[in-house]
């Protein structure tokens, strides 16, 4: 390749579950993997703070169309909190802004405190977040020392498991709904027992149905790319695995053409109305459709993936 010429990116389709390393923004991680794959189009779902580690689903090519569905997925984290010290960001990257005594509680008492947070509640987002106020990111305002009013948001905690409680160290695993700020949860837990805290480490273990055993480290990806880029690409997951909770519907070859052309098709009665994965007669994934009660299946997201090979 001549000097100064850009490498032409390829049409690469699929999902990759990155175990994001600490100290790296989600976008930087995405761009690094994108270059390793030499992929033309890429996106990620559910940003992680730079200090956080763990599962970051990366979507390439046609698979970027499932990003919106993954954003709505439930998530789980392993959390380590430092009690008695508060920071301006709520995590270990921030500046210390206060100290307080930590009550001496047994593991049983801590477990009782944690279980009190299970269920639906409202949470006020932190100032150090990517949410916008009048067109400005909240973290941009926070860095200027500004504090603005934030509307509480509905969240849901499905499960909290105490893993360790020793002195100023509190470790737990939490399964929660989208939009839950773990940094705020840690601060709220500390406040409920009369102290303060910040999140020392945060590791995301799952997103939706994706579990940690499917994650790949950045070092492993770089090694695979050095060996053979096609080997790395073979690790990509098909887009429809992100939609496993949706029912699957197969349509005829003729209806597949109509569906991919943006037209609604009629399917057999007896299926529940709602979103569904749609497949052609050759088992090729066509996209996401919305089934009405009258049996009309309308396309919502059409995927222009390669033909299924025998």
N, C-alpha and C positions, 0 to 999 in steps of 0.2 A: 504494500500500500504506500502510495506516495506521501511524503511528509506534508502535513497540513490538511490531508483529506480525512474526513470523518468516516469511521466505520459505519456501514449501513446496518441498521438494526433489523432484527428478524421478527416475524409474526410468531410469537410464542404464547401459547395458551395454557393456563393452569394455575393452581394454587400451591403455595409453599408456606409451611408453618415454621417461621424463624424463631429460634430462641435468642431474642434480642440481647446483646451484651450491654453491660452498664456503661454510662457515660456517652451514649449515642442517641441522637434523636431518632424518632420513628422514620422520618423522611430520609435521613442520611442512610439508615439501614436499608430502606427500600431501594435507594439509588445505587448502593453498593451491590446488592443482589441483582438488580436490573442490569448492571454492567457485566456481571459475571455470566448472566444468561444471554446477554446481548439482545434483550427484549425491547420491542418497539413501544409497548404500552404497559403501564404498571400503576398500581394503587395499593393502599393498605387500609385496613379497617381497625378501628379502635386503637387510637394512638396510646403509646406508653410514654410516661415521663422519661427524660434522658437517664435519670438515676435508676429507673425500674428495669427489671429483666423479665424474660419469659416470652410467652406466646404472642407473636405478632403475625397474623395472617397476611400474606402478601399475595396480591392477585395480578395476573399478567394476561394481556390480550383480552379475549372474550370473557375470561373469568372476572375481569373488573366489574362486570355487570352484577355479580353477586355481592359486591361490597355493601350495598345498602341493606341486604338481608342479614349479613354478618354483624353489622352495626347494632342491630336489634337483639343480638344473641346475649344470653346470660353468660357470666364469666365467673371464674374462681381464682383466688389468690392465696399465696402464703405470705403472711405479713409479720414483720418484726418491728415492734414499737419500743422506743426508749421513753420511759416514764420520767416525769419530773423536769423535763426540759422542753420548751416550746421554741419553734423557729418560725420565721416570717413566711416561709413557703410551706410549712407543714411537713417537710421531709429533711433528710440529712444534708441536702445541698444548700439549705437556707442559713440565715444568720440567727444566732441564738437571741431570743427576745424576752426570755423569762425562765425562772426556775421555781420549783415548788416541792414541798415534801410529798413523798409517796406513801400511801397507807399500806400497812402490812396486812395483806389479804392472803388467805390460803388458796390453793388451787381450786377447791370447791367453791369458795366465794367468788373468785375470778370467773369461773365457769358460769355461775349464776348471773353475774353482771353481763357477761357476753350474751347469754341466752335472752336477756331482756331486750336486745337489739334485733332479734329475729322477728320478721314480719314486715308489714308495709309501714312506711313513715315518710316524713318530709326532711329534706336535707338542703341546707344553704350552700351553694357552690363556693369554693374558695376564691379569693382574689387572684391567686396565682393559678389561673386556668385559661384555656383558649376560648372561653365563651366571650361573646361580644356585648358591649354596651355602647350604644350610639356609634356603631361602626368601629370601635376600638377594642382590641383584645384586652381582657381584664388584666392579664399579666403585664401588659404594657403600661397600664395605669398604675398597677401595684409597684412597678419599678420606679415610678415617679413619686411614690409615697401617697398616692390617692387611694381612697377607699370609697366605693360606691355601693348603693343598696342593691342586693341581689334577691331575686324572687326564689323562694324555696321550691324544690323539685321533688316529685314523688319518686321514691326508690323502694326496693324490696330486698330484704336480706333473707335468703332461704335457709342458710345454715351457717353456724359458726362453731368451729371445733378448737378448743384450747389445746395448744401443743406444749407450751412452756410458760411458767410464771415464776421468775426468780429475781428478786430485788427490783431493779429498774427495767428489767427486760420482760417483755410480754410478746409471746409468739402465738399466732392463731391462723387457722385456715378459714376463709370465708367464701361462700357462694352467693352471688348477688345479681341483681338486674343491671341492665345497661344504665349508664349515667350515674352510677354510684362512685363517689369520690372516697377512696380508701383513706386518704390523708384526713379528710373531715371525719370519717368514721372513727379513726384512732383518737382524734381530738375529743369527739363526743363521748367515747368510752372513758377516757381519762377524766373528763369533766364530771361524769356521772358518779365518780368516786372521790371527787374533791381535789383533783390534781390536774396537771397538764402533760402533754406528750407530743411526740412527733414520730412520723414513720421513718424507721431506720433503713429497712430494706423492704422491697416489694417485688414479688415474683408472680407473674400471671401463669397459672397452670393450665387453664382451659378456656376455650371460647366456644360456646354452643356445644356441639357434640365432639369437637376436636379435643383430644387428650394429649398430655405432655409427651407420650412415647412416640408421637409423630413429628416432634420438633427436630430441627436440624440446627446445629451451631454454625456461626459464621465461618469459623476455621475449617469445618468439614466441607462447607460449600466452596470455599476458596480452593481446597485441595482437589475436590472433584472437578472444578473448572480447569485447574491446571492440568489434570490428567486428560480430560476429554469433556468438552462442553455438553456433548450429547448425553453423557452419563449423568451430568447434573440435571439436564432437562428431563431425563427419565424419572427423576424424583418428584416431579410436579404431580399434584393430584388433579383429577378432573373437576371442572367447575361444579357439577351437580352434587358432589359429596357435601358441599356446604348447605345443601337444601334437603338433607336427608329426612327432616321432620315433615316435609311436604309429601303428600301422597303422589304416587306416580301414575300417569295416564299414557297409554299408547294409542297412537292414531294411525290410520292407513297412509299409504304412500301419497295418495291424492290429497288427503286432508293435511298431511305434513307440508305439502307445497303451499296450500292455502294458508295454513297457520303461519308459516315463515314469511308469507307475503302480507301479513298483517290482518288477515281475515279470521273471523270467528268460525269455529267448526262445531258440529254437533257430535256429542259422544253418548254412549249408552246411559240409560237412566240408572238411578240407584246410588250414584256417587255423591258424596257430600260437597256442598258448594264451598268455594274458597280457592285459595292459591294451590297450584299443583305443578309438579315437574312433568314436562311433556316430552315424549319420545316418539320417534318414527318407527315404522315397521321394521327397520334394520337396527333398532335399539340405539340409534344415534340420539343424543340429547338435543332437543330443539329449543328449549327455553322454559320460561315460566308462564303459565296461563292462569286465568281466573275463571273458574267454573260457576255458572249461574244455576239456579234451581231448575231452570227449564232445560238444562243439558247443553247450553251453549258455552263453548270453551273459547274465551277471547285471549289473544296473545298480550302479555304484559312486558315480557323481556324475551327477545328472540336471540339465540346464540348461533353465530355463524361458524361453528366448529367444523373440523375436518370430517369427512365421511368416515363412518366406522369401518375398519378394515376387518376382513374375515379372519 
